[in-house]
Amino acid sequence: MASTESKHPGTLHRVSTTSPLVAFEHATSLSNLSSSADTSTLIFLGGLFDGLLTVPFVPPIVKALPPSWTLIEPVLSSSYKQWGFSSLGEDVKEIALVVEYFRKLRPNGKIVLMGHSTGSQQLMHYLLTPTHPKIEGGIFQSSISDREALTVTLPLGNIEAACAQAQSYVKNGIGDDILPSSITSSKFQSAPISANRWLSLASPGPEHAGEDDYFSSDFADERLERTFGKLGESGTRLCFLYGGSDQHVPATVNKEKLVGQWHEHIKKRGGVVDEASGIVEGASHTLKEGGKALEELVGRVVSFLLTSNMPRTAISL
């Protein structure tokens, strides 16, 4: 089951002296771990509305971490309810600062980014930007399409009305203004959201050009080549942990086929997909129910971290 503990010891790192960017390092059984130059770091990126300890499977992963590994949760400017007026571009700039900070702190260790939900979009955006600091691995968990998830929780008429109004805002030069909650609010989304971010997530057709729209199931091979194919050229070991019972994925989506397409395009360009990658049967979006699906997820994450042939990136500090 997911952890219900109310106290979680650890260390809060001030990542930047010029911004409020901080990152929480969960304590492990090795009390001197964080001071070791050989420590490896798993940086966990939550989804919309997430912040410290909002994702229930994080504590079980912390408890199962291999020796010499530690888990970090950064608090980005878009954390909690701030994502509605942020962007992936802004997110990955902060993530790059976190990676740089821990690379300097632990120059001999490995760094893996693990994205949950929209955190997977952050991870994708990070890896597709070649100027960002290199990492040794990337784990995509619940990497679903926000565009398709909206259709599960919001009437089509509301989505179309919100997109039309958002496009009008952008056309009139006020894309950063907040849309009326009467047309955007749902179980999926209850935070203030700008026209620009709404269009990024809802990604209206026919172009579906939203910055956040990486994981929709209706993309042609040409689109997948520009994203997953490019991932294959990054030299980063990758793993997808897609929930077999994710409630935010429409029933019409063939999950096995979708993830298989991602694997295919990555491997075509010489990329490495971990053996643990694939569907996690019975797993909901956050695995809050616990049980075998949670055990399976934690086991696959640990297996990925332990992979012996995941090379250490050469870093110049």
C-alpha positions in Angstrom: 0.0 0.0 0.0 1.0 3.6 -0.4 2.7 5.2 2.6 0.4 7.0 5.1 3.3 8.3 7.3 3.0 11.9 8.3 6.7 12.6 8.9 9.3 12.3 6.2 12.9 13.2 7.3 15.3 14.6 4.8 17.3 17.6 3.6 16.0 20.7 1.9 18.5 21.9 -0.7 18.6 25.5 -1.8 19.3 25.0 -5.5 19.6 28.6 -6.5 20.7 31.7 -4.6 18.9 34.0 -7.1 15.5 32.3 -7.1 13.3 30.4 -4.6 14.1 27.0 -6.3 14.5 24.3 -3.7 14.7 20.5 -3.7 13.8 18.0 -0.9 16.1 15.0 -0.5 14.4 12.1 1.2 16.4 10.5 4.0 17.5 6.9 3.5 19.0 4.3 5.7 22.5 5.7 4.8 22.7 8.8 7.0 25.8 10.1 5.3 24.6 9.5 1.7 24.0 13.0 0.7 27.6 14.1 1.4 29.2 11.4 -0.8 30.5 12.4 -4.2 29.6 8.9 -5.4 25.9 9.1 -4.6 23.5 8.7 -7.5 20.3 10.8 -7.7 16.8 10.0 -8.8 15.0 13.4 -9.4 11.3 12.9 -9.3 9.1 15.3 -11.4 5.4 15.3 -10.4 2.4 16.2 -12.5 -0.3 18.9 -12.4 -1.1 20.0 -8.8 1.9 18.0 -7.4 4.5 19.1 -4.9 6.2 17.5 -2.0 4.8 14.1 -1.1 1.6 14.5 -3.2 2.3 11.4 -5.3 1.6 8.3 -3.1 4.2 6.0 -4.6 7.2 8.2 -3.8 7.8 7.0 -0.2 7.7 3.3 -1.2 10.3 4.0 -3.9 12.4 5.8 -1.3 12.3 2.8 1.0 13.3 0.4 -1.9 16.1 2.5 -3.3 19.3 0.6 -4.1 22.4 1.4 -2.0 24.1 4.7 -3.1 20.8 6.1 -4.6 18.7 8.9 -3.2 15.4 10.5 -4.3 14.9 14.2 -4.8 11.7 16.2 -5.2 12.2 19.7 -6.6 9.6 22.4 -5.9 9.3 24.2 -9.3 7.6 27.5 -9.9 4.8 25.4 -11.5 4.2 23.1 -8.5 0.9 22.8 -6.8 -1.6 25.2 -8.5 0.9 27.3 -10.3 1.1 25.2 -13.5 -1.8 27.1 -15.2 0.4 30.1 -16.0 3.7 28.3 -16.5 5.1 26.4 -19.5 7.3 23.3 -20.2 10.0 25.7 -21.3 10.1 27.4 -18.0 9.9 24.1 -16.1 12.9 22.6 -17.8 15.1 25.6 -17.2 14.5 25.0 -13.5 15.0 21.3 -13.9 18.4 22.0 -15.6 19.4 24.0 -12.6 18.5 21.1 -10.3 20.5 18.7 -12.4 23.5 21.0 -12.4 23.3 21.4 -8.7 23.4 17.7 -7.9 26.0 17.0 -10.6 28.4 19.4 -8.9 27.5 18.1 -5.5 28.0 14.4 -6.5 30.3 14.4 -9.5 30.9 10.7 -9.5 27.2 9.6 -9.3 24.5 9.1 -11.9 21.4 11.2 -12.4 18.1 9.8 -13.5 14.9 11.9 -14.1 11.6 10.3 -13.4 8.5 12.1 -14.6 5.0 11.3 -13.4 2.1 12.4 -15.6 2.9 16.0 -16.8 6.3 15.4 -15.3 6.8 13.0 -18.2 6.2 16.0 -20.6 8.8 17.9 -18.7 11.2 15.0 -19.1 10.5 14.7 -22.8 10.9 18.5 -23.3 14.2 18.3 -21.3 15.6 15.5 -23.4 14.7 17.1 -26.6 16.6 20.2 -25.7 20.3 19.3 -26.4 21.7 22.2 -24.5 20.5 20.9 -21.2 22.9 19.0 -18.9 23.1 15.3 -19.7 21.5 12.6 -17.6 22.0 8.9 -17.4 18.4 7.8 -17.6 14.8 8.8 -18.0 11.7 7.1 -16.6 8.3 8.1 -17.9 5.4 7.1 -15.6 1.7 7.7 -16.5 2.8 9.5 -19.6 -0.7 10.2 -20.8 -2.2 12.7 -23.2 -3.8 15.7 -21.5 -5.7 16.4 -24.7 -7.3 12.9 -24.5 -7.6 13.0 -20.7 -9.8 16.2 -21.0 -12.3 14.2 -23.1 -12.8 11.8 -20.2 -13.7 14.5 -17.6 -15.1 17.5 -19.6 -17.9 17.7 -22.1 -16.7 18.2 -25.7 -18.7 21.4 -25.9 -16.8 22.9 -23.0 -13.4 21.9 -24.5 -14.3 23.5 -27.8 -15.6 26.7 -26.2 -12.5 27.0 -24.0 -10.2 26.5 -27.0 -12.1 29.1 -29.0 -11.9 31.6 -26.2 -8.2 30.9 -25.6 -7.4 31.3 -29.3 -9.3 34.6 -29.2 -7.2 35.7 -26.2 -4.0 34.8 -28.1 -5.1 36.6 -31.3 -5.7 39.7 -29.3 -2.3 39.6 -27.6 -3.6 38.5 -24.1 -2.5 34.9 -24.2 -1.2 35.1 -20.6 -4.6 36.1 -19.2 -6.6 33.6 -17.2 -9.6 31.9 -18.8 -13.0 31.9 -17.1 -13.2 28.9 -14.7 -16.8 28.3 -15.9 -15.5 26.8 -19.1 -12.3 25.1 -17.9 -13.1 23.7 -14.5 -13.5 20.0 -14.1 -12.3 17.1 -11.9 -9.2 17.1 -14.1 -8.5 20.8 -13.7 -9.5 23.3 -11.0 -6.6 25.8 -11.0 -6.4 29.1 -12.8 -5.1 28.6 -16.3 -4.0 31.0 -19.0 -5.1 30.9 -22.6 -1.6 29.9 -23.6 -1.3 27.0 -21.2 -4.8 25.8 -22.0 -4.0 25.6 -25.7 -0.7 23.8 -24.9 -2.6 21.1 -23.0 -5.8 20.9 -25.0 -3.9 21.1 -28.2 -6.8 21.7 -30.6 -6.9 20.3 -34.1 -6.2 20.0 -36.9 -2.6 20.7 -36.1 -2.6 19.6 -32.4 0.4 21.8 -32.0 0.3 22.2 -28.2 3.7 22.2 -26.5 2.5 19.7 -24.0 1.0 17.3 -26.6 3.6 14.5 -26.8 1.7 11.4 -25.8 -1.6 11.4 -27.8 -2.5 8.1 -29.4 -3.5 9.5 -32.8 -0.1 10.8 -34.0 1.2 9.6 -37.4 4.7 8.1 -37.7 6.1 11.5 -39.0 5.1 13.2 -35.7 6.5 10.4 -33.6 9.8 10.5 -35.5 10.2 14.2 -34.5 9.8 13.3 -30.8 10.4 9.7 -29.9 12.8 9.2 -32.8 14.8 12.2 -31.6 14.8 10.7 -28.1 16.6 7.7 -29.6 19.5 10.0 -30.6 19.9 11.4 -27.1 22.0 8.5 -25.8 19.8 8.3 -22.7 18.5 5.0 -21.4 14.7 5.1 -21.2 11.8 3.4 -19.6 8.0 3.8 -19.9 5.8 2.7 -17.0 2.3 3.1 -18.4 -0.7 2.3 -16.2 -2.8 -0.5 -17.5 -5.8 0.9 -15.6 -5.1 4.6 -15.8 -8.4 6.3 -15.4 -7.4 9.3 -17.4 -6.8 7.3 -20.6 -9.9 6.9 -22.9 -11.1 3.3 -23.2 -10.5 3.6 -27.0 -6.7 3.8 -26.6 -4.7 0.6 -27.2 -2.1 1.1 -24.5 0.1 -1.8 -25.6 0.2 -0.6 -29.2 0.8 3.0 -28.2 3.8 2.2 -26.0 5.1 -0.2 -28.6 5.1 2.6 -31.2 7.2 4.7 -28.8 9.7 1.9 -28.3 9.9 1.3 -32.0 10.7 4.9 -32.9 13.3 5.2 -30.2 15.1 2.0 -31.2 15.1 2.9 -34.9 17.4 5.8 -34.1 19.7 3.7 -31.9 18.1 4.5 -28.6 18.1 2.1 -25.6 14.7 1.1 -24.0 15.0 -0.7 -20.7 13.6 -4.2 -20.3 11.4 -3.0 -17.5 9.6 -0.6 -20.0 5.9 -1.3 -20.8 2.5 -1.6 -19.3 2.1 -2.0 -15.5 -1.0 -4.1 -15.3 -3.7 -2.9 -12.9 -1.9 0.4 -12.3 -4.1 3.5 -11.9 -2.7 7.0 -12.6 -1.1 7.5 -9.2 -1.3 3.9 -7.9 -2.9 5.2 -4.7 -4.7 1.8 -4.3 -1.3 0.1 -3.6 -1.2 -3.6 -4.0 0.5 -5.7 -6.6 0.6 -2.9 -9.2 2.5 -0.7 -6.8 4.9 -3.5 -6.0 5.5 -4.0 -9.7 6.1 -0.3 -10.3 8.6 0.0 -7.5 10.4 -3.2 -8.6 10.7 -1.9 -12.2 12.1 1.5 -11.0 14.7 -0.2 -8.8 15.6 -2.6 -11.7 16.1 0.4 -13.9 18.4 2.0 -11.4 20.4 -1.1 -10.9 20.9 -1.7 -14.7 24.6 -2.4 -14.9 25.2 -1.3 -18.4 23.7 2.2 -18.0 26.9 4.2 -18.8 28.1 7.1 -16.7 27.9 10.3 -18.7 31.2 12.2 -19.2 30.6 15.6 -17.5 32.9 18.7 -17.7 32.4 20.8 -14.6 
